[in-house]
């Protein structure tokens, strides 16, 4: 594992979080009180930056930017287990840095814990479904269209913003980081454990089901 891989994971997660929070603040300020319009702007910015970051940083680290993606890669032996903890640490640190950066860009306090409570059965199911769908996009891409993965991930998150009740966090590092900004994209710290557990559940189910579905069959012996 090279230092470049960890820097890529930290930097990519930081820019992802800065985009999620920053575009949320900008959208909230410019939307004239329309939550739907603010969410649309937030969605487009997030999907777009994912395509850019995965395309540019993927060759350096795999462009996980997400602890559950790193866990899935370790379970599938695409990532050595010894790299899992450093990857997750880099993602969490990068996410926190991205939240602080976004707050500072919009003249907010560097860290202000969010008071936006997010929870309930529907939102927790949504987080499991969003993460499950994200893992499917990644594993399907790895199996059949590796070059399309940046677009598959970006489009999956873009759509999941709208078809899930939780607006698709689908990422523990991003979830923790978003608790550090009391803004449009924030989540109350007390709501983060439920989201993270739901994300882990969706990822594990996704690893099993999508992994089986996308397994390349071996040719029958002659």
C-alpha positions as CSV (number, residue, x, y, z in Angstrom):
1,X,0.0,0.0,0.0
2,X,1.5,3.3,-1.1
3,X,0.9,6.6,0.6
4,X,-0.7,7.8,-2.6
5,X,-3.6,5.3,-2.1
6,X,-4.4,6.6,1.4
7,X,-4.1,10.3,0.3
8,X,-6.4,9.5,-2.7
9,X,-9.0,7.9,-0.3
10,X,-8.8,10.9,2.1
11,X,-8.8,13.5,-0.6
12,X,-11.6,11.9,-2.6
13,X,-13.8,11.5,0.5
14,X,-13.0,15.1,1.5
15,X,-14.0,16.5,-1.9
16,X,-17.1,14.3,-2.0
17,X,-18.3,15.6,1.4
18,X,-17.4,19.2,0.6
19,X,-19.5,18.8,-2.6
20,X,-22.5,17.2,-0.7
21,X,-22.5,19.8,2.0
22,X,-21.4,22.8,0.0
23,X,-23.9,22.3,-2.8
24,X,-26.6,21.7,-0.2
25,X,-25.9,25.1,1.5
26,X,-25.7,26.8,-1.9
27,X,-28.9,25.2,-3.1
28,X,-30.7,26.0,0.1
29,X,-29.7,29.7,-0.2
30,X,-30.7,30.0,-3.8
31,X,-33.8,27.9,-4.1
32,X,-36.2,30.4,-2.7
33,X,-37.5,27.9,-0.1
34,X,-38.2,25.1,-2.6
35,X,-36.9,21.9,-0.9
36,X,-37.4,20.0,-4.1
37,X,-35.3,22.4,-6.1
38,X,-32.6,22.4,-3.4
39,X,-32.5,18.7,-3.4
40,X,-32.3,18.5,-7.2
41,X,-29.3,20.8,-7.2
42,X,-27.6,18.9,-4.4
43,X,-28.3,15.7,-6.3
44,X,-26.7,16.8,-9.6
45,X,-23.6,18.2,-7.9
46,X,-23.1,14.9,-5.9
47,X,-23.5,12.6,-8.9
48,X,-21.2,14.7,-11.0
49,X,-18.3,14.9,-8.6
50,X,-18.5,11.1,-8.0
51,X,-17.9,10.5,-11.7
52,X,-14.9,12.9,-11.7
53,X,-13.4,11.5,-8.5
54,X,-13.8,7.8,-9.3
55,X,-12.4,8.4,-12.8
56,X,-9.3,10.3,-11.7
57,X,-8.5,8.6,-8.4
58,X,-9.6,5.1,-9.1
59,X,-6.2,4.1,-10.6
60,X,-4.5,5.1,-7.3
61,X,-6.7,3.6,-4.7
62,X,-9.8,2.0,-6.2
63,X,-11.7,5.2,-5.3
64,X,-13.8,3.6,-2.6
65,X,-14.4,6.8,-0.5
66,X,-16.7,4.6,1.6
67,X,-15.9,2.2,4.4
68,X,-18.6,-0.3,3.4
69,X,-17.2,-0.4,-0.1
70,X,-13.7,-1.1,1.3
71,X,-15.3,-3.8,3.5
72,X,-17.0,-5.4,0.6
73,X,-13.7,-5.4,-1.4
74,X,-11.9,-7.0,1.6
75,X,-14.6,-9.7,1.8
76,X,-14.2,-10.4,-1.9
77,X,-10.3,-10.4,-1.5
78,X,-10.0,-7.4,-3.9
79,X,-8.5,-5.5,-1.0
80,X,-6.0,-7.1,1.5
81,X,-7.5,-7.1,5.0
82,X,-4.4,-5.3,6.3
83,X,-5.4,-2.3,4.2
84,X,-9.0,-2.1,5.4
85,X,-8.4,-0.2,8.7
86,X,-6.0,2.4,7.0
87,X,-8.5,2.9,4.2
88,X,-11.4,3.4,6.6
89,X,-9.3,5.8,8.8
90,X,-8.4,7.8,5.7
91,X,-12.0,8.0,4.6
92,X,-13.3,9.2,8.0
93,X,-10.5,11.8,8.4
94,X,-11.1,13.0,4.8
95,X,-14.8,13.2,5.3
96,X,-14.4,15.3,8.5
97,X,-11.9,17.6,6.7
98,X,-14.4,18.0,3.8
99,X,-17.2,19.0,6.2
100,X,-15.0,21.6,7.8
101,X,-13.9,22.9,4.4
102,X,-17.5,23.2,3.2
103,X,-18.5,25.0,6.4
104,X,-15.7,27.5,6.0
105,X,-16.4,28.2,2.3
106,X,-19.9,29.4,3.3
107,X,-18.8,31.4,6.3
108,X,-20.2,28.9,8.8
109,X,-18.5,27.8,12.0
110,X,-15.8,25.1,11.2
111,X,-17.8,22.5,13.1
112,X,-21.5,22.8,14.1
113,X,-23.2,19.6,15.0
114,X,-26.4,19.1,13.0
115,X,-29.8,19.1,14.7
116,X,-31.5,17.4,11.7
117,X,-33.0,14.2,13.1
118,X,-33.2,11.5,10.5
119,X,-34.6,8.1,11.5
120,X,-37.6,5.9,11.5
121,X,-38.2,2.6,9.8
122,X,-38.6,4.0,6.3
123,X,-35.3,5.9,6.4
124,X,-33.4,3.0,7.8
125,X,-34.8,0.6,5.2
126,X,-33.9,3.3,2.6
127,X,-30.3,3.3,3.7
128,X,-30.1,-0.4,3.4
129,X,-31.7,-0.4,0.0
130,X,-29.5,2.5,-1.2
131,X,-26.3,0.8,0.0
132,X,-27.4,-2.6,-1.4
133,X,-28.1,-0.9,-4.8
134,X,-24.7,0.9,-4.7
135,X,-22.9,-2.4,-4.1
136,X,-24.8,-3.9,-7.0
137,X,-23.7,-1.2,-9.3
138,X,-20.1,-1.6,-8.3
139,X,-20.0,-5.4,-8.5
140,X,-21.9,-5.5,-11.7
141,X,-19.5,-2.9,-13.1
142,X,-16.5,-5.0,-12.0
143,X,-18.0,-8.1,-13.6
144,X,-19.1,-6.7,-16.9
145,X,-18.1,-3.0,-17.5
146,X,-15.2,-1.8,-15.4
147,X,-14.7,1.4,-17.4
148,X,-18.3,2.4,-16.7
149,X,-18.0,2.2,-12.9
150,X,-17.6,6.0,-12.4
151,X,-20.9,6.6,-14.3
152,X,-22.6,3.6,-12.7
153,X,-21.9,4.9,-9.2
154,X,-22.6,8.5,-10.0
155,X,-26.0,7.6,-11.6
156,X,-26.9,5.2,-8.8
157,X,-26.4,7.9,-6.2
158,X,-28.2,10.5,-8.3
159,X,-31.2,8.3,-8.6
160,X,-31.2,7.0,-5.1
161,X,-31.3,10.6,-3.8
162,X,-34.9,10.5,-5.2
163,X,-36.2,7.0,-4.8
164,X,-35.2,6.6,-1.1
165,X,-36.7,8.3,1.8
166,X,-33.3,9.0,3.3
167,X,-31.9,10.7,0.2
168,X,-29.2,7.9,0.0
169,X,-26.3,8.6,2.3
170,X,-25.1,5.0,1.7
171,X,-21.7,5.7,3.2
172,X,-20.6,5.7,6.9
173,X,-17.8,8.2,6.4
174,X,-20.1,10.6,4.7
175,X,-22.8,10.1,7.3
176,X,-20.4,10.9,10.1
177,X,-19.0,13.9,8.3
178,X,-22.5,15.3,7.5
179,X,-23.2,15.4,11.3
180,X,-20.5,18.1,11.6
181,X,-22.5,20.6,9.5
182,X,-25.8,22.1,10.7
183,X,-27.0,22.7,7.2
184,X,-29.3,21.4,4.5
185,X,-27.3,18.1,4.2
186,X,-26.8,17.6,7.9
187,X,-27.7,14.7,10.1
188,X,-27.9,14.8,13.9
189,X,-25.2,12.8,15.6
190,X,-27.8,10.7,17.4
191,X,-29.2,9.6,14.0
192,X,-25.8,8.4,12.7
193,X,-25.6,4.9,14.4
194,X,-28.9,3.7,12.9
195,X,-27.9,4.9,9.4
196,X,-24.5,3.2,9.7
197,X,-25.9,-0.1,10.9
198,X,-28.5,0.0,8.1
199,X,-25.7,0.7,5.5
200,X,-23.6,-2.2,6.8
201,X,-26.6,-4.5,6.6
202,X,-27.3,-3.4,3.0
203,X,-23.7,-3.9,2.1
204,X,-23.4,-7.4,3.5
205,X,-26.7,-8.6,1.9
206,X,-25.5,-7.0,-1.4
207,X,-22.1,-8.7,-1.2
208,X,-23.8,-12.1,-0.9
209,X,-26.6,-11.6,-3.5
210,X,-24.9,-9.5,-6.1
211,X,-21.7,-11.6,-5.7
212,X,-23.6,-14.7,-6.5
213,X,-25.6,-13.1,-9.3
214,X,-22.6,-11.7,-11.1
215,X,-20.3,-14.7,-10.6
216,X,-18.8,-15.6,-13.9
217,X,-19.7,-19.3,-14.5
218,X,-16.8,-21.5,-15.2
219,X,-16.9,-23.5,-18.5
220,X,-18.0,-27.1,-18.2
221,X,-15.1,-29.5,-18.6
222,X,-15.0,-31.2,-22.0
